[in-house]
Amino acid sequence: MNNSNCLVLSISIVLFWTWEENSERKRRKEESDFSGIGFWDRRDLDGLRPFVGWYGPGCGVDMGLFLTGLGLLLCCSLSSPQRLAPSGRNVCQDLRDPSNLVCCTGWRQQGEECTIPVCDDEQACQQDEVCVYPGVCRCRPGYYGAHCKTRCPPEFWAPDCREMCKCHPHGRCDPITGECTCLPNRWGPLCQNACRCGRHGHCHPVHGNCTCDEGWWTPTCTKQCQCYPGTSTCDPLTGRCQCASGYWGQKCSLRCSCYMSSCQQKTGACECQNRWWGPSCDRHCNCDLEHSECNAVSGECVCQPGYKGAVCNAPCGPGEYGSGCTLSCGHCKRGQSCSVVDGVCTACEPGWNGTRCDRPCKRGYHGNDCHEACPRCRNGEPCNPRTGACSRCDPGWTGPRCDKPCFNRTFGDACRFLCSPCFHGHCDHVTGSCVCGPGFQGQSCNITCPDQLYGFNCSSVCDCGEGTACHPETGACPYSGHRALIAGLLVPLILVLLGLVCCCCCCGGPTDGKDRCVCVCMILMAKACVCVCVFL
């Protein structure tokens, strides 16, 4: 039965049971002489008679039908089969639906494969037989014979004892799996190896390692331990004595002289418990053990980080941290305190970094978290890691970041030199020499350019004709400005005169009866005058 059919059947049974129960409820009023659960109560019958497997007023509902339906429903919910693997053993295509995978004939599903053989009907196996192949039955593993009652000999295993035991005669095979169980003096998967353990050792059946009897050691358990009996145990690999508490010495034959404490195995020195100290651990510590440990030799209190004082009961003050509060906090931001345990700051002051803010910025960086690059200081010197200011600037530059040129007619290193007079120019802030304006030259920029030269440093040649000097600053030729002025005045004057002449021409054609005409003069490009008469 597949999963869907199983689910339909179980739901149908439960629904049928529900219908039966509702029908029984309708019959309750009609049979008032039924009472209780599980007993018939008619007055004309002798005694009470139980109805096993039924319930309800009058015992009219079959409980078994309800339980069957619930059982099938639970079975269906838990029995969703695993999908078969296309390459699994004994997996075939469904002839009715090739896209569906089913177990080949004679096989039943197990996981993603079909590895359980089926022997049904006439080929069904007997009570002491197992199905080993579709339609093939054999005696259950470990037995053989006509009635499958005879046990396999030690050298055989499997159904019908058909497999040879490979570990015989040094071990026995499991009748079902064939796995070997080695004899005490053998080891290995097939019990093929002989144990090397002495008579005081036991061989591991898989690894071959020896487990020595108490008091014996070496890998083959052939040497006897020399430990004192009752006060120690012997290491089976090294033969060394492991002393019990309260004893010491090579053979653990010496008793410790410690008060309520053990001692070191080699030296016998007492190992004091936390509240005691001294050579014999007989002196009580006065430390606050919640925040400290007691030195077992001197009795001194060793404070935990964050506490100080003779008995370690005082917390660290502001700016302190560590064991005994002996360490100082780094440069935490705004003077905040660091962690009293490890000195970690939440944030650092500018110019510092690290979890404890105790490392200055590396060369060339400054500011918060040391992320800002320094400006160009003199000779590549580092800037102030906190402010970013340079201690010295290159000649001709000033300001905290060395980004401003010298001013107030100063120049050079630290702007401490005064410039010479520059009459028609300015002083170079680096070298102090005069940089002349157009038309001048000389050390003080007080010499005008020669007639044929003009511009910066008098480096340009005039273009006004041979023997004609130009303007020393602009290079303009003489009279060029006067000619432009004259032209600017004459052109409008000529246009006005032409307009007057034009408007004096006689207009022909009809008049307005008053013998008047209006002349409109249109001047095109100042080259022609056209008269147009308009009669008003």
C-alpha positions in Angstrom: 0.0 0.0 0.0 1.5 3.4 -1.0 1.5 6.4 1.3 -1.5 8.2 -0.3 -3.8 5.1 -0.2 -2.7 4.4 3.4 -3.7 8.0 4.3 -7.1 7.8 2.6 -7.9 4.5 4.3 -7.0 5.8 7.8 -8.9 9.0 7.4 -11.9 7.1 6.2 -11.8 4.8 9.3 -11.6 7.7 11.7 -14.5 9.5 9.9 -16.6 6.4 10.0 -15.9 6.0 13.7 -17.0 9.7 14.2 -20.2 9.0 12.4 -20.8 6.0 14.6 -20.2 8.0 17.8 -22.7 10.7 16.6 -25.3 8.1 15.9 -24.8 6.6 19.3 -25.4 10.0 20.9 -28.8 10.2 19.1 -29.8 6.8 20.6 -29.0 8.0 24.2 -32.4 9.5 24.8 -34.2 6.4 23.4 -32.5 3.9 25.7 -32.7 5.5 29.1 -32.1 2.1 30.8 -28.5 2.1 29.7 -26.0 3.7 32.2 -22.4 3.8 33.1 -19.4 2.8 30.9 -19.0 -0.8 30.0 -22.0 -2.4 31.7 -25.5 -3.5 30.6 -28.1 -2.3 33.1 -31.5 -3.7 32.1 -33.6 -4.4 35.1 -34.9 -7.7 33.8 -31.4 -9.3 33.5 -29.5 -10.9 36.3 -26.3 -8.9 37.3 -24.1 -6.7 35.3 -22.3 -7.9 32.2 -19.2 -6.0 30.7 -18.7 -5.5 27.0 -14.9 -5.5 26.4 -13.7 -3.3 23.5 -16.7 -1.0 23.5 -17.5 2.3 25.2 -20.1 5.0 25.5 -23.6 5.1 27.0 -24.9 1.6 26.4 -21.5 0.4 25.1 -22.5 1.0 21.6 -19.3 2.4 20.0 -16.5 0.1 18.8 -13.2 1.4 20.4 -11.2 -1.0 18.3 -12.3 0.7 15.1 -11.2 4.1 16.4 -7.8 2.8 17.5 -7.3 1.1 14.1 -7.9 4.3 12.3 -5.6 6.3 14.5 -2.9 3.7 14.2 -3.1 3.7 10.4 -3.0 7.5 10.4 0.1 7.6 12.6 1.8 4.9 10.5 1.1 6.8 7.3 2.5 10.1 8.8 5.7 8.4 9.8 6.2 6.1 6.8 7.0 8.6 4.0 9.5 6.4 2.1 12.9 7.7 1.2 13.4 8.3 -2.5 15.3 5.7 -4.5 18.6 6.5 -6.0 18.7 6.0 -9.8 22.1 4.2 -9.5 21.1 2.2 -6.4 21.2 -1.6 -6.3 18.1 -3.4 -7.7 16.4 -0.1 -8.6 14.2 -0.3 -11.7 11.9 2.0 -13.7 8.2 1.7 -13.3 6.8 0.2 -16.5 3.6 2.3 -16.1 5.5 5.5 -15.4 9.2 5.5 -16.5 9.9 8.7 -14.5 9.1 6.8 -11.3 11.6 4.5 -9.7 10.6 1.2 -8.0 12.3 -1.8 -6.6 13.0 -4.6 -9.0 11.0 -7.7 -8.7 12.0 -9.8 -5.7 13.5 -6.9 -3.8 12.3 -4.5 -1.1 13.5 -0.9 -0.3 16.1 -0.2 2.3 17.2 3.5 2.4 17.9 4.7 -1.2 18.4 1.1 -2.6 16.5 -2.2 -2.8 18.7 -4.6 -0.9 16.2 -6.7 1.0 15.4 -10.0 -0.9 11.8 -11.2 -0.9 10.7 -14.8 -0.6 6.9 -15.0 -0.8 4.1 -17.4 -1.5 5.4 -20.8 -2.5 9.0 -19.7 -2.1 8.4 -18.5 1.5 11.1 -19.5 3.9 10.6 -21.8 6.9 10.9 -20.8 10.6 14.7 -21.3 10.8 15.5 -20.0 7.3 16.3 -16.6 5.9 15.8 -15.2 2.5 19.2 -14.5 0.9 18.1 -13.9 -2.7 14.7 -13.5 -4.3 13.1 -16.9 -3.9 16.2 -18.5 -2.3 16.1 -19.5 1.3 19.0 -20.8 3.5 19.5 -21.6 7.1 19.9 -18.6 9.4 23.5 -17.5 9.9 25.5 -20.0 12.1 23.4 -23.0 11.3 23.1 -25.7 8.6 21.4 -29.0 7.9 18.1 -30.3 6.6 16.2 -28.7 9.5 18.7 -25.8 10.1 19.4 -27.0 13.7 23.1 -27.8 13.5 25.6 -25.1 14.4 28.4 -24.2 12.0 31.9 -25.6 12.7 34.4 -22.9 14.0 35.9 -22.4 10.6 32.6 -21.5 8.9 30.0 -18.8 9.1 27.1 -17.1 7.1 23.7 -18.7 6.1 24.1 -22.5 5.6 27.7 -22.1 6.8 28.8 -21.3 3.2 31.6 -18.9 4.0 35.1 -19.9 5.3 36.3 -18.1 8.4 39.5 -16.3 7.5 40.7 -15.9 11.1 40.7 -19.6 11.9 42.4 -21.1 13.8 43.6 -18.0 15.7 40.1 -16.6 16.3 36.4 -17.1 15.8 34.0 -15.6 13.2 30.8 -13.9 14.0 28.1 -16.1 12.4 26.3 -13.1 10.8 29.1 -10.6 9.8 32.2 -12.9 9.7 34.0 -10.4 12.0 36.9 -12.0 13.8 37.2 -12.3 17.6 40.9 -13.1 18.3 42.2 -15.6 20.9 44.0 -13.9 23.8 47.5 -14.2 22.3 46.6 -12.9 18.8 45.6 -9.6 17.2 44.8 -7.9 13.9 41.8 -7.9 11.5 42.3 -11.6 10.8 44.1 -12.4 14.0 47.2 -12.9 11.9 49.6 -11.3 14.4 51.1 -12.9 17.5 51.1 -10.7 20.7 54.4 -9.6 22.1 53.1 -9.2 25.6 54.7 -11.1 28.5 52.7 -13.2 30.8 51.9 -10.1 32.9 50.3 -8.3 29.9 47.1 -8.5 27.8 47.1 -7.8 24.1 44.7 -5.4 22.5 42.9 -7.4 19.7 42.9 -4.5 17.2 46.1 -2.5 17.9 48.3 -5.2 19.5 49.2 -2.8 22.4 49.9 -4.4 25.8 48.0 -3.6 28.9 50.1 -4.5 31.9 49.0 -6.0 35.1 49.4 -3.8 38.2 53.0 -3.6 39.2 54.5 -4.3 35.8 55.7 -2.0 33.0 57.6 -1.7 29.6 55.8 -2.0 26.2 55.8 -5.8 26.6 55.0 -5.8 30.4 58.2 -7.7 31.3 59.6 -5.5 34.1 58.3 -5.3 37.6 57.8 -1.8 39.2 59.9 -0.8 42.2 57.3 1.4 43.8 56.4 1.2 47.5 53.2 -0.9 47.8 50.1 1.0 49.0 51.6 4.5 48.6 52.0 4.7 44.8 51.0 3.5 41.4 53.4 2.5 38.6 53.4 4.1 35.2 53.1 1.1 32.8 55.1 2.9 30.1 57.9 4.6 32.1 58.0 2.5 35.3 58.0 5.7 37.4 56.2 5.8 40.6 53.2 8.1 40.9 52.9 8.9 44.6 49.6 9.0 46.4 48.7 12.2 48.3 50.9 12.6 51.4 54.0 10.7 50.1 57.1 11.5 48.1 60.4 10.1 47.0 61.6 8.0 44.1 59.7 5.0 45.4 57.1 7.0 47.3 58.4 5.7 50.6 58.6 9.0 52.4 55.7 10.8 54.1 55.1 14.5 53.6 55.4 16.8 56.6 52.8 19.3 55.4 49.7 20.6 57.3 46.5 19.7 55.3 48.5 19.9 52.0 50.3 17.6 49.6 54.0 17.8 48.8 56.1 17.6 45.6 57.0 14.1 44.7 60.7 14.7 44.0 61.7 17.2 46.7 59.0 16.8 49.4 58.3 20.6 49.4 54.9 21.3 50.6 52.3 22.6 48.1 50.1 24.8 50.2 46.4 25.3 49.6 45.2 28.9 48.9 44.6 30.0 52.5 47.9 28.7 53.9 51.6 29.4 53.6 55.0 28.6 55.1 57.4 25.6 54.8 54.8 23.3 56.3 51.7 25.2 55.1 50.7 25.8 58.8 50.4 29.6 58.7 47.1 31.2 57.7 46.9 33.9 55.1 45.2 37.3 55.9 44.5 38.2 52.2 41.2 39.1 50.8 41.1 35.9 48.8 38.2 37.2 46.6 40.6 39.6 45.0 44.0 38.0 45.6 46.1 34.9 46.1 48.5 34.2 49.0 52.2 33.6 48.2 52.8 30.2 49.7 56.5 31.0 50.6 56.3 34.6 51.9 52.6 34.9 52.8 52.4 38.1 50.8 49.1 38.9 49.1 49.3 39.0 45.3 46.4 41.2 44.2 44.3 40.6 41.2 44.3 43.3 38.5 42.2 46.2 39.7 43.0 45.9 43.4 45.7 47.1 45.8 46.6 47.3 49.5 48.3 45.0 52.0 45.4 42.5 51.8 44.2 43.5 48.3 40.8 44.9 49.4 41.1 48.4 47.9 40.1 49.1 44.3 42.4 51.0 42.0 42.1 54.8 42.0 41.6 57.0 38.9 44.4 56.5 36.3 45.6 53.2 37.8 45.3 49.7 36.7 46.8 46.2 36.9 47.9 44.0 39.8 48.3 46.2 42.9 47.3 49.2 40.7 51.0 49.8 40.0 50.5 50.8 36.3 49.3 54.1 35.0 46.7 54.6 32.3 47.7 55.9 28.9 46.5 59.0 27.2 42.8 58.2 27.3 40.5 60.8 25.6 39.4 63.7 27.8 41.3 62.2 30.8 38.9 59.3 31.2 40.0 56.4 33.3 41.1 53.2 31.6 40.1 49.6 32.5 41.4 48.7 36.0 42.1 45.2 34.8 44.1 45.6 31.5 44.4 49.4 31.0 42.3 49.5 27.8 40.9 53.0 26.9 37.6 53.6 25.1 39.3 56.3 22.9 42.6 58.1 22.7 43.7 61.7 22.8 44.9 63.1 19.5 48.4 61.9 18.8 48.1 58.6 20.5 46.9 55.1 19.5 46.8 51.5 20.7 44.3 49.8 23.0 45.9 51.4 26.0 46.6 54.7 24.2 50.3 54.4 25.1 51.8 54.5 21.6 52.4 57.9 19.8 51.6 58.3 16.2 54.1 56.9 13.8 56.3 59.4 11.9 54.3 61.5 9.4 50.9 61.1 11.0 48.9 63.0 13.7 45.5 63.7 15.1 42.6 61.4 16.3 43.6 57.7 15.9 46.7 59.0 14.0 44.8 58.9 10.7 45.8 62.4 9.4 49.0 62.9 7.4 51.5 65.6 8.5 52.0 68.7 6.3 55.3 69.3 4.6 57.7 70.3 7.4 61.3 71.4 6.9 63.6 68.6 5.6 60.7 66.1 6.1 60.8 66.5 9.9 57.7 65.0 11.7 54.9 67.3 12.8 53.5 67.5 16.3 51.5 64.2 16.7 48.8 66.0 18.6 48.2 69.2 16.6 49.9 68.5 13.3 52.0 71.7 13.6 55.5 71.8 12.2 58.4 72.8 14.4 60.3 74.4 11.4 59.2 75.3 7.9 61.2 75.5 4.6 62.6 79.0 3.8 59.9 81.4 2.7 57.1 79.6 4.4 55.4 80.1 7.8 52.3 79.1 9.8 51.5 75.9 11.9 51.3 73.8 8.7 54.0 75.7 6.7 51.4 76.5 4.1 51.6 80.4 4.2 54.3 82.4 2.4 56.3 85.1 4.3 54.5 88.4 4.6 55.3 92.1 5.6 58.2 92.2 3.2 60.1 89.3 4.9 61.7 86.3 3.3 63.9 83.3 3.9 64.4 80.9 6.9 61.7 81.6 9.5 60.8 84.8 7.5 63.3 86.6 9.6 65.0 88.6 6.8 63.7 92.0 5.5 63.4 92.5 1.8 65.2 95.3 -0.1 63.1 98.0 -1.7 61.3 96.8 -4.9 59.9 100.0 -6.4 57.9 98.5 -9.3 57.6 94.8 -8.2 57.5 92.6 -5.1 60.0 90.6 -3.0 60.3 86.8 -3.5 59.4 85.2 -0.2 62.0 82.5 -0.5 65.1 84.2 -2.0 64.4 87.9 -1.2 65.1 89.1 -4.7 62.8 91.6 -6.4 60.4 90.3 -9.0 59.8 93.3 -11.3 56.4 94.2 -12.8 56.0 94.7 -16.6 58.1 97.5 -18.0 60.8 97.6 -15.3 64.0 95.9 -14.5 67.0 96.1 -12.2 67.8 94.8 -8.7 65.3 97.2 -7.2 62.9 97.3 -10.2 63.5 101.0 -10.7 64.9 101.0 -14.3 62.4 101.4 -17.2 62.7 99.1 -20.2 64.8 100.3 -23.2 62.8 101.8 -26.1 62.6 98.6 -28.2 61.7 96.3 -25.3 58.7 95.9 -23.0 56.9 93.4 -20.6 58.2 91.3 -17.7 62.0 91.6 -17.3 61.9 93.7 -20.5 62.1 90.4 -22.4 59.6 91.2 -25.3 60.5 93.2 -28.5 58.3 96.1 -29.7 56.5 95.8 -33.0 56.0 99.5 -34.0 58.4 99.8 -36.8 62.1 100.4 -37.0 63.2 103.2 -34.6 59.8 103.6 -33.0 59.5 102.9 -29.3 56.5 101.1 -27.7 54.9 101.4 -24.3 57.3 99.7 -21.8 54.4 97.8 -19.9 51.9 96.9 -22.7 54.0 97.1 -25.8 51.4 99.5 -27.4 52.8 101.7 -30.3 52.7 105.5 -30.2 49.6 107.3 -31.5 47.6 104.2 -31.8 45.4 105.4 -29.0 44.9 108.9 -30.6 43.8 107.4 -34.0 41.2 105.3 -32.3 39.8 108.3 -30.5 39.6 110.3 -33.7 37.9 107.5 -35.5 35.4 107.1 -32.7 34.4 110.8 -33.0 34.3 111.2 -36.8 32.2 108.2 -37.6 29.1 109.3 -35.7 29.5 112.9 -37.1 29.5 111.7 -40.7 26.4 109.6 -40.1 24.5 112.6 -38.7 25.5 114.7 -41.8 24.4 112.0 -44.2 21.0 111.8 -42.4 20.5 115.5 -42.7 21.3 115.4 -46.5 19.0 112.5 -47.0 16.0 114.1 -45.2 16.3 117.2 -47.3 15.4 115.4 -50.6 12.1 116.1 -52.2 9.3 113.5 -51.9 7.2 112.9 -54.9 3.7 111.5 -55.2 0.4 112.3 -53.6 0.3 114.5 -50.5 -2.1 114.7 -47.6 -3.7 117.9 -49.0 -1.4 120.0 -47.0 1.6 119.5 -49.4 3.6 117.8 -46.6 5.7 114.8 -46.8 7.7 112.9 -44.2 11.2 111.6 -45.1 12.4 108.5 -43.2 16.1 108.0 -43.7 17.4 104.5 -43.5 21.1 104.2 -43.3 22.4 100.8 -44.3 26.0 100.0 -43.1 26.7 103.8 -43.2 27.3 103.5 -46.9 24.0 104.6 -48.6 21.0 106.8 -47.9 17.6 105.8 -49.1 14.7 108.3 -48.8 11.2 106.8 -48.3 8.2 109.3 -48.4 5.3 108.6 -46.1 2.3 110.8 -46.4 0.5 111.5 -43.1 
